[in-house]
Amino acid sequence: MRIDGKVEAFGCLRELSEQVKASFQLHCCSTVARTVTMKLIPFHVGGTSFILAVLLVLHYCHIASILGHKSGGDLIVVENPEHEAVNGEEEDVAVDDVEDDEGDLDVVQPSEQWQTLKPGQAVPQGSHVRLNLQTGEREVRLGEEQLKYWTEEHREEEALRSSFNPDELKRAMKKIKEDWKLGSKDTEQKDSVASKFRTMEELKKDMAQLDLLLETDVQIMRRLLEQFNSSNSTSEQRLSILTELEYLVHQVDNAQTLCSMGGLQFLLEGLNSSDFRLQESSAFVLGSALASNPAVQVEAVENGALQTLLTTLATAQQLRVQKKVLFAVASLLRHFPYAQRHFLTRGGLQVLSELFRTDNSGILRTRIVTMLYDMITEKELIFQGGLDPVLDASHDERRRQYSKVSLQEELLKGWCILVPQLLESSENDYREKALRALLAMAPVCLDQYRSDGSLQASLHSLKQEYQDMIQSEIILAEENTYFEEIVELIDALQVKMK
């Protein structure tokens, strides 16, 4: 029984020694732990030796308990058998988690270097903690996973953030205050800006002292009119003045201002001049002023400009003058049914027909046919409801005025035969305009078209010519729809004539 009791005590003592070894290895080096174990295992069976062994075990347990309290209960320490202590001084441990139920913890932000961990401080999850056996203090640094992302870029960012010191912050705040003070002064500066600029009258005085002249368009036109009416002005000077005026009257306001200054009268006088150059330039300025300017159109008709233009057109011998006068007549009649009615009643189409017959170049014929085409399509657009009555408040009045323009009756007086003559031209542009005019005149001239054998022959030959040109373009892999459009016009006219 005694032997069995000693054997049982020996087993208990052996188990207890293993527990002491496991606890003691957390705080002592591996050599000391193995020595203690070896001293514990071989003991004598005698009673005295047994008692001494038990006391020694209890003593070591007491030491392990003291070291366990010193290590703290905040960290869960895991032994790493793969890494032994270096020089018997240090041993690495990993931290799984940190919890503090007693309140907010002082959390240390670890870096890639070991730093001392003070009592009561906590570390983020994933950090690496070790116990320095020489100093008895805990040390912490970044864990292995965290170190993977600790790149040079992050180090530079940390260095920049750490380099911002309180002095720089103070200077930045001071600059903000200065900028705010400058912004508060902007209102005062804006008020003083007006005082830095001078008025137009002051600038004119300064320019006068420098022998310079600052003029507006109105002042320029007034000065030009005075120079034009001066008896000392030569023909060359007047031509130069008209050139400057033509540039200015393209603006609607300037054209109306010129009329209010009496400029319309001296332009009409220029049409009656014996110098064809003055006639040409005066007609050019008048046509530019009339273009898309209803106010000037009305004033021109009231001042007899239409009759003067027709007279000049009938008596002019120079082609240059005839072209500019036709331009002025077209500008006066465009979208102005009142002027169109007076143009027809005063023999305007007779003047154009005589000019059409005497024109051998074809330039005037094209302009005349284009003018007729515009007058026909304008009237058709009004009566077909092409303009929205809601958007065009004067729609009813326009219909009433266009109804008084008896253009169809005048076209029967020779124009159904004259216009087809333009097809004999070799210019594609002239032929196109003639075909469009013939289609517009078809409701009035259809019977004469059918009886005109030369017109049918011309249409047939032209169609064949343009079809051959289209075929040649297909062979050459060229795309030109212009000739196809002309063929479509010919087809449309031939359909109407059947």
Sequence and secondary structure as in RCSB ss.txt:
>XXXX:A:sequence
MRIDGKVEAFGCLRELSEQVKASFQLHCCSTVARTVTMKLIPFHVGGTSFILAVLLVLHYCHIASILGHKSGGDL
IVVENPEHEAVNGEEEDVAVDDVEDDEGDLDVVQPSEQWQTLKPGQAVPQGSHVRLNLQTGEREVRLGEEQLKYW
TEEHREEEALRSSFNPDELKRAMKKIKEDWKLGSKDTEQKDSVASKFRTMEELKKDMAQLDLLLETDVQIMRRLL
EQFNSSNSTSEQRLSILTELEYLVHQVDNAQTLCSMGGLQFLLEGLNSSDFRLQESSAFVLGSALASNPAVQVEA
VENGALQTLLTTLATAQQLRVQKKVLFAVASLLRHFPYAQRHFLTRGGLQVLSELFRTDNSGILRTRIVTMLYDM
ITEKELIFQGGLDPVLDASHDERRRQYSKVSLQEELLKGWCILVPQLLESSENDYREKALRALLAMAPVCLDQYR
SDGSLQASLHSLKQEYQDMIQSEIILAEENTYFEEIVELIDALQVKMK
>XXXX:A:secstr
 HHHHHHHHHHHHHHHHHHHHHHHTTTS HHHHHHHHHHHSS  SSHHHHHHHHHHHHHHHHHHHHHHHHH SS 
     TTS  BTTTEEEEE      TTS  EE    SS EEE TTEE  TT EEEEETTTTEEEEE  HHHHHT 
 HHHHHHHHHHHH  HHHHHHHHHHHHHHHHHHHTHHHHHHHHHHHS  HHHHHHHHHHTT     HHHHHHHHH
HHHH TT  HHHHHHHHHHHHHHTTSHHHHHHHHHTTHHHHHHHHHT S HHHHHHHHHHHHHHHTT HHHHHHH
HHTTHHHHHHHHHHH   HHHHHHHHHHHHHHHTT HHHHHHHHHTTHHHHHHHHHHH SSSHHHHHHHHHHHHH
HHHHHHHHTT S TTT TTHHHHHHHHTT  HHHHHTTTHHHHGGGGGGSS HHHHHHHHHHHHHHHHHHHHHHH
H HHHHHHHHHHHHHHHHHHHHHHHTT   HHHHHHHHHHHHHHHHH 
